[in-house]
Amino acid sequence: MIKAITGTKDILPSDVTKWHHLEGLVRKVFNNYNYVEIRTPVFEQTSLFARGIGEETDIVSKEMYTMIDRGGTSITLKPEMTAGVVRAFIEHSLGEKTSLNKLYYISPMFRQERPQAGRLRQFHQFGAEALGSSSPFLDAEMIEMAYLILKHLGLKDLIVKINSLGTPESREVYKNELRKFLSDKKDKLTDDSQNRLEKNILRILDSKAEQDQEVLLNAPSLFDYLDQSSINDFNAVKNYLNSINIPYEEDTKLVRGLDYYTKTTFEIISNKVGSQSSLCGGGRYDLLVEELGGKPTPGVGFAAGMERILLACENENSLNLPERQIDVFIVRLEKELQYKVAELASELRRNELIVDYDYLDRSVKAQMREANRLNSRFVLFIGGEEFNRGEIVLKNLSDGTQENLKLNDLNEIIKRVK
């Protein structure tokens, strides 16, 4: 038997309702903040991610699905969305058409990671990107939208963590100080952190290994090296979050895994999803558009993992979704009435009713069992003496009442069901 590839997962009909609920909520919240949807290709040129995300990041160096197409071009299934959105922003001159572009997406992503709870090789994210303004209020808006979506899902065990990475110039000063601090402690770090010491030193701060965290206990703080502009913006973000009652924690070790961040970074985590506790994260990336060949354009955004969010909802039992129902199940009393049943079902469906009927030539009793299995609100019986009189029988399955209606009075049938 051929099975799904390791790290991928089928979304079965029994789970699709949860996905529809989440996607609908995401679209509603983003629409309320005047964000519009953008859709980019599933694959891009590999160089886009290498330049945009960073050659030394784990994503680029270890996790991307990369291949050479028949034309000899190196292409990569998208591991994240921001680089693709920025590429589209530049390619289609969106900044010349609108001063501020507020965009959102819902899309599959691909990373060749070790599969575990909340982490798949094909996974799904929703997120937002705002391109064209350096206002810290947009930074706070990203946090607010993400937080509201998670709270609307009923999640309670949430922690918002925020930090500022400063400008590249102030960050470079800090990186030199951190490198000095760690220079005589290299052998005490994990292998991964030793590799990052020269290539991507800030990622050491983000290490979850207890061994690394012990080494970092007395390390210099990034916040002590921030420039005044970054401090002012960070204070503005905090003041806004305070004014709208969103609780947060300052975490000076929160650096995120991508090279393009400047100033604000944030994560929202949950203790209900195991070791992969981050539900969403993002930050400001004021240099990315220029790095990818566009005009200098500030930007900020975030992305959220949909599988992880739904896992948190399941673990907190926070989704109280109504059972799927159909409006009408048509029960055929005589086999020769199958064309009439199909015709009536078609007419009712065209009037926005959810209708089904038997396709397996089952007995009346079996058809009734199917109506109950489908959680049908009404059963419509066709056949017998009633049909000979030009009538059908409509039964309400919630209270057991039933009535005879004229078969050719479609409006009356629809009125009763609606």
HELIX and SHEET records of a PDB file:
HELIX    1   1 PRO A   13  ASN A   32  1                                  20    
HELIX    2   2 THR A   46  ILE A   53  1                                   8    
HELIX    3   3 ASP A   58  ASP A   58  1                                   1    
HELIX    4   4 ILE A   59  GLU A   63  3                                   5    
HELIX    5   5 THR A   82  GLU A   91  1                                  10    
HELIX    6   6 LEU A   94  LYS A   97  1                                   4    
HELIX    7   7 PRO A  136  HIS A  152  1                                  17    
HELIX    8   8 PRO A  168  LEU A  182  1                                  15    
HELIX    9   9 LYS A  186  LYS A  188  5                                   3    
HELIX   10  10 ASP A  191  LYS A  199  1                                   9    
HELIX   11  11 LEU A  202  LEU A  205  1                                   4    
HELIX   12  12 GLU A  210  VAL A  215  1                                   6    
HELIX   13  13 LEU A  222  TYR A  225  5                                   4    
HELIX   14  14 GLN A  228  SER A  243  1                                  16    
HELIX   15  15 LEU A  288  GLU A  291  1                                   4    
HELIX   16  16 MET A  306  GLU A  316  1                                  11    
HELIX   17  17 LYS A  335  LEU A  337  5                                   3    
HELIX   18  18 GLN A  338  ARG A  349  1                                  12    
HELIX   19  19 VAL A  364  ARG A  373  1                                  10    
HELIX   20  20 GLY A  384  ASN A  388  1                                   5    
HELIX   21  21 LEU A  410  VAL A  417  1                                   8    
SHEET    1   A 8 VAL A  36  GLU A  37  0                                        
SHEET    2   A 8 ASN A 101  PHE A 110  1                                        
SHEET    3   A 8 GLN A 122  LEU A 131 -1                                        
SHEET    4   A 8 GLY A 299  GLY A 305 -1                                        
SHEET    5   A 8 SER A 278  ARG A 284 -1                                        
SHEET    6   A 8 THR A 262  SER A 270 -1                                        
SHEET    7   A 8 LEU A 158  SER A 164 -1                                        
SHEET    8   A 8 GLU A 249  GLU A 250  1                                        
SHEET    1   B 3 PHE A  43  GLN A  45  0                                        
SHEET    2   B 3 SER A  74  LEU A  77 -1                                        
SHEET    3   B 3 THR A  66  ILE A  68 -1                                        
SHEET    1   C 5 VAL A 355  TYR A 357  0                                        
SHEET    2   C 5 ILE A 326  ARG A 332  1                                        
SHEET    3   C 5 SER A 376  ILE A 382  1                                        
SHEET    4   C 5 GLU A 391  ASN A 396 -1                                        
SHEET    5   C 5 GLN A 402  LYS A 406 -1                                        
END                                                                             
